């Protein structure tokens, strides 16, 4: 019985906390969803536009003399 009472009390406290902070939870969820979607779309767009890699060649000694 002790554990059932603890679990029941815990569930009631969580329900009260969620009811009190409902607006904050919704705002956080929307911000998380929008940022995740924007990151995912940006990643997909970047994968489609494949650019040629930049190749850096070693500079010769004659090119450094003025």
Order of alpha helices (4+ residues) and beta strands (2+ residues): alpha-alpha-alpha
